[in-house]
């Protein structure tokens, strides 16, 4: 489904300051995500948008912590998931992707390289509350166009509640965890492309 950027009400000041291509890449990725993740709830959609806007910086304090987290998660991945993509686009500026750990490991890739990319991506990506607010408004409007309008009020409520705290990161919902067993790292698309991770087969 095509997304029309004027679908959500934006103030003229926001429109002037927000790069249209930045918002557009996030909305295209958001549309693909809700198509492939029907069990996603408002928490999961907020998390997706938060990662697209702010990147992975909230998730780590230093490289050693990121490496320990990676080792723990790799040890508890469980069996592969049929059809799980190597990467999922998040959009944003700069462009970001989720690199899924199960196909990454099954393809013989080096976890240390992914840790390096994750840390570099966290260091270089800084979103803003204003951008997050714009993206959430657009996403809530898009849900109605995409036949998922029942999620819009919950996403709007999250936006209002968490906006008062400068849009913190949140966890996936239990339903999403059970349905999709998410295990990924958010990295710059340019770094993933340089390593050929998203082209792996």
N, C-alpha and C positions, 0 to 999 in steps of 0.2 A: 504494500500500500504506500503510495506516495505521501510524503509529509509536507504540509504547507506551513511555512514559518510564521505566517500571520495568524495562525489559528488561535494563539493565546494572546491575551491582552497584555501589551508591553507599554510602559510609559515611553514618551519620546526620548527622555534622557537615557533610559536603558537601551533603547533601539540604537541611539547614536553611538553608544560606547561599546556595545556587544558585537564582535565580528560575526557576521551572518554565517560565514563558512565554519566557524567554530561551533556554533549552535547546531548547524545543519548536520555535521558529521556525528555529533552526539545523538541527534534525533533519528538519523538513519540506523545507527547501531542499536538504539533503544527499540525501534520498531522490529528489527531482526530478533532481538532478545526476547521480546514478549511473544513473538511467533513461535520460537523454539523452546520456550520455558513456560508453558501454560500453568504450571503450579506456582509460579512466582507470585508473591503477595506484595503489598505496598512496601514492606520493609526491604524486600529483595530489590524492588525497582528503585527505591531510594538509594540503596547500596550501590547498584549499578551506576546511577547518575553521579553519586558522590565520588566513585572511583574515576569516572570520566572527567569530572571537573577538577578534583584535587589530587588525583594520582595516588600512589601508594605510600606517601610520606608518613601518614598517621600510623602505619603498621610496624615501623621499626624504630629502634633507638640507635643502633649501630650495626656494623657488618657481622660482628660475632653473634649478636642476638638473632639476626636474620638467618645466619647459617645454622644455629641450633634449632630454630623453628623449622627450617627446611628439612633437617635430618629427622626430626620428630614426625613431621607430616609424611615424609617419604616412607618411613617405617610402618605407617598405619594407613596406607592408601587403599588397600583392598584390591579386589579384582578389577580388571579393565571394564569399561563401559562401551558397548558396541556403538559405533558411530560418533563417539565423543571427538569433537574437533581438536586439533592441536592448539588453535588460538580462537579467541572471540574478540571482535572489534569492540572498543568502547568509544572511539571517536575522540573528540577534544582537540585542544591546541596546546602543546604538541599532541599528535595522535598517540593513543594508548591502546594496548590489547591485554586481555587475560591469556596467559600461557598455561594451559591445562597440564597438570603434573603427570597424570597417568600416561597419556600418549607421549609426553616428553621423555619420561623414563623408559617406556617400552621401545622407543626409537633409539635408545642408546646414547642420549644426550647427557652432557655433563652438568650435574646440579650446581657445581661451583660457578659455572658460567652464568647460570640463571640467577644465582644469588648476587653476583657482580652486577648484572643488568638491573635487577630489582633495586639494589642500593643506589646505583647511578640514576635510575628513574625517579626514585624518591628524592634525591638531592636536587634534581633539576625541574621539578614540577610544582607549581604553586598556584592553586586556584583561588577564587575569591567568593565571598558570601553572595555578592551581587550576581555573579555568574550562576551560582547554584540556584538562586531564587528564580532567575529567568528560565533556566533549564527545567526546573520543577513545574513552573507554570505551563510551559510548552508540553511537557510530558503528560500532565493531567488532562490537557485538552486533547492530546493525541489518543489517550486511552478511549475516549468516547468515540473517536473516528474509527478506531481499530476494533470495536466491538467488545472492549474490556472496560466499559464505563463504570462498572460496579467497583472498580479499584480506585477511581478518581477521588472520591471523597476521603478515603483513607490516606491516599498520597498527599492530598491537600492538607489534611489534618497533621500529618507528619511534618510537612513543610512549615506549617505555622508553629508547631511545638518546638521542632529542632532549630528552626530559624532563630528563635530567641536565645539559643546557645551557640550561635555561629555555625550551625550545621555540622555536628560531630559525626564521626563514623559510627555505624551500627552493625549488628550481626545479621546473618541470614535467618530467615524464619525456620522453624522446625520442619514445616511441610517441604520447604525448598531443600533443606539438608537431606531429608529422607528420600525425596524424589530424585535428586541430581548428585548427591555426594560431592559437592563442589570442592575442588582442590586445585588452586591456581596461584600464579603470581602476576601482578599487574606490572607491566614494563612498557617502556617506550616502543612504539611500533618500529621505529628506525633501528633500534638495537635487536629486536626480534628478527627483522628482515636481514640485518647484517649477518646473523648467525644461521639464517635459513630455517628458523624454527617453525614458522607458520606455513612453510612450503613442504614440510616433512610428510612422508607417506609411509 
